[in-house]
Amino acid sequence: MGLCSGSDCYCGNSFGSAGYGLSACNVICTGNQSEICGSSTNAVSVYQITATAPQELWVANVTNFSTQYSSGGWAAKQAIGAPEQFPYYDDFGTSWSPLKQYGTAPEFIELEYPLALAIAEVAIYETYNPGGTWKVSAKLNAGDQWTVLWQGQPDFISSAGHSRAFLPPITNPGANSYRYVRLDVNITDSPGWYEVDSVRIRTAASVASKTEMWRPTPTTLCWYGNQDLLIYGVFPSSQAYQCTMDGVNMPTRRVDIAHLACTTPPRNISVTNNIIDCKTGGVSLPQPFGISSVYYDTCVNGIDPIEGCIGSSSPNLLNWDGVFPNYNFTNFQCSLDDTLFAPAWIEDARTAHCILPVVATTQISVVNLWATVNNTRVSAGTTSTFVVKDCGLVVSSIDPTFGDDTTPTQITVYGTGFADVPTLRCRFDWGIDVNATYVDANTLTCVVPAGNGDYEVQVSVDGFTFSEDIVYFSHQETCPNSVQTKDTVMLASACVTTRTTALIAHNSFSMCRSQQLQMQR
């Protein structure tokens, strides 16, 4: 390399003609005052630079692609650089995704690297629905034809539900240098969006010597321990491995070149920053994507129900499905948006419950299940979404649900959306309207007229629009007063003896109304 006039740079592999001595170079370098950079005329200071060739490279530029989901998130340019999410599995906008989830049109992406490299390995980091790449090609110069390094079939099955570092067995690894790589993708049978976080190329020397640890998955573990922890990285078979959590040895086995599997120890409280370290030969493996750690918490799959009504008079009893170990917790607690709190309790190792407080406004809320010891939280909360909606005018239940068919019965109606207005009504059997007495927004009373059979019960606030949810009030038929109860006749409808009458149980055939009962002594 030659330097002239303090800052002009010339590069080459030969000197050409040399005709100046050192004294001819007298201009101080602009960037380094302690060095000389040629003269102000024709003299050039010559330096020899020794550089180490890179062993691995990440994508520097995307030169072409078939489609992309958008120009921002999931764009082709998201494949540039080292992985941002791998080995986590999800629909990340920091990955490249074709425009469509599936289809027969061919998809591809063409990648440029900073330098040409004698490629011995191509690592494709797929973070969502892995398995779409079916061909890998490479070329040295932009105008060259593509050389196929590997060709196979899409495989969306073997890694379903997990991210994947795909290392296809390429032809003649390390034999030729390339600067451009092309991935051909087939998403015909993809179960969803196919996404690539990044693509790395490496030399044979790097492949042979490389051992490194990336990230563990899952990153949230259950308190009871004994879970499989999968650790991504590069793990040659020639070495033995031992992983620890906060210095405690975990049973460790090598699964393949890209994975170690460990069994987690139990924890009795929620602890953050459980540091994961893996060693070979007593030396910790490098972690190029940052220090690995996991988090312990309750394990909750979800809640049931997932929605409720504002101001509901019926408590929102939530059933939590998950894993709830018995570690002598004095109590559990649930909260709605960290503002409304209620007790929670464990039914068994798989089920917990809590009753949400009454919510006054419509909102989409986050429900947290906390574990507490001596009223101190030891869990950062396992969250689920609970939708609080305005259910409008709803009748949820009545009390009592049955009465005498010959006399009116006052009932209490429970529900939501009731109002203290003169037009508040109860409707029975789709046609009998009576005035209702307002108690509160969730309670009213009204009188069921005497009648026959089952009455449907509805409520209206404006006197015209009635609730759609229907509950039933049943009339029970009473035998005539002349029927004595000293003896009881067992007919198609059984008589129930009272002090003065025999009450016929309600069914489709009423002996009381069809004939005068004949009693025998």
PECOR-V301133 format. One record per helix or strand of 2 or more residues. SS is the DSSP state (@ for helix, = for strand). FROM is the first residue (numbers start at 1). TO is the last residue. If there is no record, write none. Layout:
BEGIN
SS_FROM_TO ; SS_FROM_TO
END
This chain:
BEGIN
=_2_4 ; =_8_10 ; @_22_24 ; =_45_46 ; =_56_65 ; @_76_79 ; =_96_97 ; =_107_118 ; =_121_128 ; =_133_139 ; =_147_151 ; =_164_167 ; =_177_185 ; =_195_202 ; @_204_209 ; =_212_217 ; =_220_222 ; =_228_234 ; =_242_245 ; =_248_250 ; =_252_256 ; =_259_263 ; =_274_280 ; =_283_284 ; =_293_297 ; =_299_304 ; =_307_309 ; =_316_323 ; =_331_336 ; =_340_348 ; =_351_356 ; =_363_373 ; =_376_377 ; =_382_389 ; =_394_399 ; =_402_404 ; =_409_416 ; =_425_428 ; =_432_435 ; =_437_440 ; =_443_448 ; =_454_460 ; =_471_476 ; =_494_497 ; =_502_504 ; @_511_514
END
